[in-house]
């Protein structure tokens, strides 16, 4: 009788949305899963997050219940002149879904701790601070002197992770950008009699994006938590606009009065939102990472912001809107794609697909599948990072030659509308299944899935 294949194990460092999604995905792939979180699993901070159709499809395949998590399907997006409130452009936004971060965190923890068809829940360990990782041996060492080992390690510990230092062999910290964000979720009931609500929160499901003439700031608003909360984000860029946080810090504080001053350059009705803000508010500096060709080494793979942090302003102007903005003399500055959270979910989906139903559990097999993960994820994510870095209004697609070097065999989009389709319609699960099937059975050395193909 053939011996039973041992159950492979995975350690996940970081218990945020990326970490918990990969935990559920890897459990479904047949792994014994342990998640170590430095803080509390109930400590998710921030306001709301929006995902595209493909990431939401994948989360649903893992058991996510859109009603239970109080998801808010988006309907359309309106882009306004922040001073006059003139409608500059509107377009369909029905492929996006908004979540209140604490709701989503709670749902993913619930799913991770459920006993599913695998017969075992994920093991979640709080207040476990990692001191170092040995990627070759698959050992995680903790600050309290303890250690744990697994067949695979997934680092999902956020923008200030040092895991990419291990992968690349050099220090490569995330880089601070000149963009900051002040985020707050306000109960819609509080806004009902406020002029701000008539402009930004009048239609459930509508995303509204106000551009400040002269540049320097954008005001974004969309619904979350079962349409009970309205998520408001004030993005500011440029050192002259943001002096309250040092360039090398991620989180600082700002005040309601500081926000009020920034809002003075918008239409007066938009500034009335300040009546509902706290006296002291968190101020986040957005960070980025340079594109790289790999996220893996030995038994270690790095995902999400830990691997490829990118700028996250969500509203993208159409080609026709760009012409309108140019005619009005409005300076857009840094418009980005909002793909950071989406990319993290797709990372988890790729791992869950590539590691499903392994017939061999060995260091070679793990390494082979991780190299295939790099081949699939790195080019697309790197292209997304490059496009996210360049202001859309200014770039005129000058980055296309740089991206062709990364994706030489891919037909690349030539305008904003087709770029959004390229981002939103990509099915990473299908891509991984096809790539994996192409390799299985090809000649290899001591590896059931054809290790010898890769150099």
PAGU-25306 format. One line per 10 residues: number of its first residue (from 1); their letters; for each residue x, y, z of C-alpha. Coordinates in Angstrom, 3 decimals, always signed. Layout:
BEGIN
NUM) A) X,Y,Z  ...
END
This chain:
BEGIN
1) XXXXXXXXXX) +0.000,+0.000,+0.000  +1.327,+3.434,-0.923  +2.203,+5.635,+2.015  -0.016,+8.638,+2.672  +1.384,+11.977,+1.505  +2.196,+14.122,+4.562  +0.143,+17.282,+5.020  +2.326,+20.262,+4.046  +2.518,+23.176,+6.452  +2.651,+26.927,+5.968
11) XXXXXXXXXX) +3.444,+29.795,+8.326  +1.929,+33.164,+7.447  +3.501,+36.253,+9.006  +0.872,+38.990,+9.257  -2.805,+38.680,+10.083  -4.282,+41.464,+7.982  -6.590,+40.977,+5.020  -3.776,+39.687,+2.760  -2.519,+37.285,+5.416  -5.938,+35.887,+6.287
21) XXXXXXXXXX) -6.927,+35.522,+2.632  -3.768,+33.555,+1.907  -4.409,+31.481,+5.041  -7.854,+30.409,+3.835  -6.508,+29.816,+0.324  -3.632,+27.645,+1.526  -5.846,+25.643,+3.861  -8.108,+24.905,+0.895  -4.985,+23.865,-1.025  -4.390,+21.189,+1.629
31) XXXXXXXXXX) -1.907,+22.919,+3.936  -1.819,+23.008,+7.711  -1.906,+26.786,+8.352  -0.561,+28.903,+11.202  -0.884,+32.696,+11.112  +1.297,+34.825,+13.387  +0.173,+38.416,+13.962  +2.299,+40.980,+15.788  -0.732,+42.710,+17.285  -4.371,+41.682,+17.692
41) XXXXXXXXXX) -6.469,+40.131,+14.922  -9.259,+42.503,+15.901  -7.049,+45.553,+15.474  -7.647,+46.317,+11.772  -7.387,+50.043,+11.280  -8.352,+52.338,+8.465  -11.749,+53.056,+7.012  -12.858,+51.363,+3.788  -11.339,+49.495,+0.876  -12.652,+48.774,-2.621
51) XXXXXXXXXX) -12.010,+45.688,-4.743  -12.697,+44.875,-8.363  -14.826,+42.022,-9.628  -12.067,+39.410,-9.918  -10.760,+39.747,-6.323  -14.346,+39.680,-5.020  -15.071,+36.563,-7.091  -12.117,+34.877,-5.479  -13.060,+35.952,-1.958  -16.543,+34.549,-2.557
61) XXXXXXXXXX) -15.032,+31.265,-3.714  -13.363,+31.088,-0.289  -16.739,+31.516,+1.428  -17.031,+35.291,+1.773  -20.697,+36.268,+2.289  -21.306,+39.722,+0.803  -24.392,+40.276,+2.956  -22.738,+39.154,+6.171  -19.752,+41.411,+5.529  -22.073,+44.352,+4.671
71) XXXXXXXXXX) -20.489,+44.841,+1.257  -21.610,+47.886,-0.736  -21.752,+47.298,-4.499  -20.698,+50.436,-6.329  -22.864,+51.897,-9.089  -21.217,+54.837,-10.819  -18.505,+57.416,-10.326  -18.808,+61.172,-10.646  -15.795,+63.452,-10.920  -16.401,+67.062,-9.897
81) XXXXXXXXXX) -14.556,+70.343,-10.136  -13.862,+70.792,-6.447  -14.355,+74.557,-6.569  -17.444,+74.963,-8.762  -18.960,+71.466,-8.251  -19.425,+71.224,-12.014  -19.701,+67.622,-13.188  -16.556,+66.907,-15.196  -17.234,+63.288,-15.990  -19.196,+60.219,-14.914
91) XXXXXXXXXX) -18.817,+56.569,-15.740  -19.976,+53.109,-14.727  -18.335,+51.752,-11.598  -20.418,+48.616,-11.136  -17.409,+46.301,-11.242  -16.235,+47.631,-7.845  -17.295,+46.610,-4.327  -16.591,+48.553,-1.145  -15.966,+47.074,+2.292  -15.487,+48.582,+5.729
101) XXXXXXXXXX) -12.080,+47.230,+6.731  -13.064,+46.012,+10.227  -16.052,+44.171,+8.681  -13.824,+42.449,+6.144  -11.192,+41.607,+8.742  -13.855,+40.048,+10.980  -15.286,+38.019,+8.085  -11.896,+36.691,+7.001  -11.040,+35.714,+10.566  -14.399,+33.938,+10.845
111) XXXXXXXXXX) -13.703,+31.982,+7.649  -10.147,+31.135,+8.729  -11.333,+29.660,+12.022  -14.119,+27.583,+10.486  -13.767,+23.820,+10.109  -14.229,+23.263,+6.392  -13.832,+20.220,+4.133  -10.157,+19.984,+5.120  -11.263,+19.177,+8.661  -9.031,+21.718,+10.362
121) XXXXXXXXXX) -9.226,+25.454,+11.036  -6.329,+27.813,+10.566  -4.365,+28.391,+13.759  -4.256,+32.104,+14.587  -1.650,+33.370,+17.053  -1.809,+36.969,+18.303  +0.944,+39.176,+19.727  +3.712,+37.144,+18.090  +6.503,+39.476,+16.987  +8.905,+37.960,+14.445
131) XXXXXXXXXX) +12.596,+38.725,+14.885  +13.943,+36.970,+11.794  +13.200,+34.354,+9.130  +15.443,+31.653,+7.698  +14.070,+31.277,+4.151  +16.186,+28.238,+3.264  +15.302,+26.135,+6.308  +11.763,+27.489,+6.612  +12.152,+28.656,+10.218  +10.541,+31.717,+11.809
141) XXXXXXXXXX) +12.170,+33.084,+14.959  +10.232,+35.225,+17.444  +11.276,+38.010,+19.770  +10.387,+35.916,+22.829  +13.027,+33.347,+21.869  +10.670,+30.745,+20.432  +10.640,+29.468,+16.862  +8.457,+27.548,+14.419  +9.118,+25.768,+11.143  +7.052,+24.977,+8.065
151) XXXXXXXXXX) +7.344,+23.765,+4.486  +6.387,+27.247,+3.242  +6.496,+30.758,+4.729  +4.323,+33.602,+3.448  +5.301,+37.108,+4.560  +2.217,+39.351,+4.492  +3.309,+41.808,+7.152  +2.699,+45.095,+5.381  +4.550,+47.993,+3.885  +7.356,+48.063,+6.467
161) XXXXXXXXXX) +8.159,+44.368,+6.197  +11.825,+43.453,+5.851  +11.091,+40.179,+4.106  +12.081,+41.532,+0.689  +15.552,+42.217,+2.132  +15.878,+38.435,+2.512  +14.603,+37.753,-0.989  +16.899,+40.220,-2.735  +19.883,+40.020,-0.390  +20.062,+43.788,+0.104
171) XXXXXXXXXX) +18.179,+46.317,+2.203  +15.206,+47.600,+0.216  +12.825,+49.497,+2.489  +9.572,+50.910,+1.169  +9.925,+54.462,-0.131  +7.806,+57.325,+1.229  +5.861,+59.203,-1.444  +4.788,+62.834,-1.326  +1.132,+61.753,-1.021  -0.737,+61.515,+2.260
181) XXXXXXXXXX) -4.256,+60.431,+3.080  -6.628,+61.333,+5.890  -9.376,+58.707,+6.065  -12.552,+58.610,+8.121  -15.823,+56.703,+7.936  -18.751,+58.869,+9.022  -22.235,+57.488,+9.841  -24.493,+58.554,+6.983  -27.198,+59.536,+9.471  -24.934,+62.315,+10.724
191) XXXXXXXXXX) -24.542,+63.733,+7.223  -28.209,+63.828,+6.227  -28.784,+67.507,+6.933  -25.335,+68.588,+5.840  -24.678,+70.337,+2.483  -21.719,+67.971,+2.036  -24.096,+65.001,+1.844  -26.105,+66.504,-1.002  -22.938,+66.653,-3.076  -20.919,+63.605,-2.042
201) XXXXXXXXXX) -23.390,+61.185,-0.439  -26.728,+61.675,-2.161  -26.931,+58.387,-4.110  -26.165,+55.053,-2.384  -23.415,+53.251,-4.249  -22.112,+56.324,-6.038  -18.432,+57.193,-5.715  -17.690,+60.915,-5.856  -14.277,+62.363,-6.554  -13.656,+66.108,-6.236
211) XXXXXXXXXX) -10.538,+67.610,-7.791  -9.131,+70.761,-6.216  -8.295,+73.342,-8.902  -4.583,+74.042,-8.967  -3.808,+70.577,-7.704  -2.471,+69.533,-4.332  -5.559,+67.707,-3.089  -8.442,+65.386,-3.992  -11.511,+64.467,-1.996  -12.840,+60.928,-2.450
221) XXXXXXXXXX) -16.065,+59.559,-0.993  -17.788,+56.182,-1.237  -20.192,+54.025,+0.765  -19.407,+51.112,+3.090  -20.790,+49.035,+6.000  -24.152,+48.277,+4.429  -24.571,+51.871,+3.202  -24.595,+53.003,+6.846  -21.166,+54.677,+6.693  -19.639,+57.031,+4.171
231) XXXXXXXXXX) -15.908,+56.675,+3.656  -14.127,+60.001,+3.103  -10.492,+60.340,+2.059  -8.610,+63.601,+1.621  -5.497,+62.975,-0.466  -2.820,+65.645,-0.456  +0.464,+65.607,-2.313  +3.523,+67.793,-2.263  +5.569,+68.863,+0.738  +3.989,+72.314,+0.688
241) XXXXXXXXXX) +0.567,+70.796,+1.302  +1.533,+68.333,+4.016  +3.884,+69.433,+6.767  +2.417,+67.492,+9.681  +4.230,+64.209,+9.076  +7.889,+63.485,+8.485  +8.852,+61.937,+5.158  +10.216,+58.775,+6.782  +7.100,+58.113,+8.879  +4.003,+56.162,+7.880
251) XXXXXXXXXX) +1.484,+57.496,+10.329  +1.192,+60.833,+12.007  -1.610,+63.058,+13.170  -3.437,+66.013,+11.788  -6.211,+68.156,+13.209  -9.700,+69.095,+12.194  -8.483,+72.668,+11.805  -5.751,+71.550,+9.414  -8.346,+69.706,+7.319  -10.602,+72.750,+7.424
261) XXXXXXXXXX) -7.806,+74.919,+6.017  -7.203,+72.436,+3.198  -10.936,+72.346,+2.477  -11.072,+76.146,+2.204  -9.787,+75.764,-1.344  -12.762,+73.571,-2.244  -16.375,+74.680,-2.593  -17.690,+75.890,+0.810  -20.348,+73.153,+0.938  -17.669,+70.459,+0.801
271) XXXXXXXXXX) -15.927,+72.020,+3.782  -19.000,+71.485,+5.968  -17.896,+67.867,+6.416  -15.411,+69.180,+8.978  -18.326,+69.548,+11.399  -18.325,+65.745,+11.709  -14.601,+65.159,+12.108  -12.714,+64.408,+15.306  -10.401,+67.055,+16.723  -7.359,+64.838,+16.024
281) XXXXXXXXXX) -7.183,+62.549,+12.987  -4.676,+60.000,+11.684  -2.577,+61.065,+8.720  -1.073,+58.328,+6.562  +1.869,+58.776,+4.228  +1.606,+56.465,+1.237  +4.656,+54.324,+0.475  +5.833,+52.487,-2.618  +8.299,+49.784,-3.577  +10.357,+49.432,-6.725
291) XXXXXXXXXX) +9.314,+46.693,-9.179  +11.359,+43.495,-8.846  +11.647,+40.264,-10.802  +10.962,+37.936,-7.887  +9.256,+37.764,-4.513  +10.574,+34.368,-3.401  +13.643,+32.730,-1.951  +13.950,+29.192,-0.661  +10.718,+28.456,+1.199  +9.738,+32.131,+1.531
301) XXXXXXXXXX) +7.293,+34.155,-0.570  +6.397,+37.796,+0.077  +2.955,+39.144,-0.869  +0.879,+42.319,-0.764  +2.362,+45.615,+0.405  +5.320,+43.746,+1.866  +6.304,+42.864,-1.716  +4.906,+45.581,-3.973  +3.387,+48.569,-2.183  +1.955,+51.053,-4.685
311) XXXXXXXXXX) +0.028,+54.317,-4.656  -3.695,+53.965,-4.249  -5.775,+56.951,-5.383  -8.791,+55.232,-6.959  -10.430,+57.664,-9.390  -9.114,+57.294,-12.929  -9.965,+59.899,-15.565  -11.112,+58.835,-18.997  -9.415,+60.193,-22.103  -12.321,+62.581,-22.662
321) XXXXXXXXXX) -12.081,+63.837,-19.085  -8.382,+64.492,-19.479  -9.214,+66.865,-22.314  -11.875,+68.621,-20.207  -9.441,+68.992,-17.314  -6.763,+70.375,-19.619  -9.221,+72.928,-21.015  -10.126,+74.071,-17.495  -6.502,+74.354,-16.446  -6.928,+71.895,-13.577
331) XXXXXXXXXX) -3.675,+70.227,-12.562  -4.261,+66.581,-11.721  -0.891,+65.688,-10.274  -0.662,+62.059,-9.155  -3.609,+59.976,-10.283  -3.165,+56.303,-9.515  -4.977,+53.005,-9.970  -5.977,+51.833,-6.500  -4.566,+48.348,-7.184  -2.661,+47.711,-3.945
341) XXXXXXXXXX) -5.409,+45.814,-2.121  -6.578,+44.102,-5.319  -3.047,+42.863,-6.013  -2.734,+41.414,-2.507  -5.886,+39.321,-2.965  -4.652,+38.137,-6.369  -1.334,+37.139,-4.752  -3.222,+34.911,-2.316  -5.335,+33.498,-5.135  -2.225,+32.646,-7.150
351) XXXXXXXXXX) -0.600,+30.829,-4.226  -3.776,+28.931,-3.383  -4.059,+27.800,-7.001  -0.424,+26.905,-7.624  -0.084,+24.901,-4.399  -3.354,+22.977,-4.630  -3.247,+19.172,-4.575  +0.507,+18.680,-4.445  +1.510,+15.058,-4.966  +5.025,+15.664,-3.676
361) XXXXXXXXXX) +6.008,+17.588,-0.552  +9.671,+18.478,-0.846  +11.960,+21.476,-0.889  +12.376,+21.087,-4.661  +8.637,+21.003,-5.253  +8.056,+24.054,-3.065  +10.867,+25.928,-4.822  +9.551,+24.993,-8.282  +6.063,+26.275,-7.546  +7.404,+29.462,-6.035
371) XXXXXXXXXX) +9.454,+30.125,-9.162  +6.317,+29.617,-11.244  +4.562,+32.097,-8.927  +7.313,+34.640,-9.673  +6.973,+34.078,-13.398  +3.233,+34.720,-13.255  +2.945,+37.520,-10.694  +6.073,+39.625,-11.066  +5.589,+40.930,-14.648  +1.955,+41.986,-14.221
381) XXXXXXXXXX) +2.469,+43.483,-10.774  +5.596,+45.332,-11.922  +3.698,+46.801,-14.866  +0.906,+47.899,-12.536  +3.434,+49.542,-10.221  +5.029,+51.459,-13.097  +1.685,+52.696,-14.366  +0.643,+53.621,-10.817  +3.734,+55.744,-10.293  +3.244,+57.918,-13.377
391) XXXXXXXXXX) +0.585,+60.653,-13.256  -1.946,+59.784,-15.947  -2.467,+63.351,-17.128  +1.250,+63.887,-17.647  +2.528,+60.517,-18.772  +1.043,+60.340,-22.307  +1.918,+56.623,-22.138  +5.628,+57.276,-22.192  +6.041,+54.277,-19.881  +4.828,+51.820,-22.502
401) XXXXXXXXXX) +8.339,+50.978,-23.759  +9.492,+50.240,-20.224  +6.528,+47.939,-19.663  +7.057,+46.163,-23.004  +10.412,+44.997,-21.682  +8.594,+43.314,-18.796  +5.693,+41.922,-20.842  +7.173,+41.502,-24.347  +4.555,+38.989,-25.526  +1.511,+40.771,-24.099
411) XXXXXXXXXX) -0.736,+43.089,-26.055  -0.668,+46.174,-23.880  -3.469,+48.752,-23.525  -2.966,+52.039,-25.355  -5.341,+54.297,-23.395  -6.850,+54.654,-19.930  -10.116,+52.838,-20.660  -8.353,+49.759,-22.020  -5.828,+49.861,-19.194  -8.643,+49.680,-16.652
421) XXXXXXXXXX) -10.066,+46.680,-18.510  -6.612,+45.068,-18.542  -6.408,+45.467,-14.780  -9.970,+44.566,-13.850  -10.661,+41.610,-16.125  -7.516,+39.596,-15.425  -8.351,+36.148,-14.001  -5.303,+35.098,-11.994  -6.805,+31.730,-11.025  -7.325,+30.715,-14.641
431) XXXXXXXXXX) -3.881,+31.995,-15.575  -2.232,+29.970,-12.809  -4.172,+26.826,-13.691  -3.149,+27.086,-17.320  +0.508,+27.785,-16.544  +0.640,+24.951,-14.014  -0.975,+22.511,-16.433  +1.504,+23.500,-19.148  +4.412,+22.497,-16.913  +3.111,+19.337,-15.255
441) XXXXXXXXXX) +4.521,+16.259,-16.899  +7.311,+18.025,-18.764  +10.804,+16.512,-18.356  +12.359,+17.366,-15.032  +14.751,+16.048,-12.413  +13.304,+14.404,-9.322  +10.220,+16.583,-9.370  +6.776,+15.415,-10.362  +5.879,+18.733,-11.952  +8.942,+19.335,-14.081
451) XXXXX) +11.474,+21.296,-12.057  +14.070,+21.019,-14.805  +12.314,+23.461,-17.127  +13.426,+26.524,-15.161  +16.968,+27.783,-15.060
END
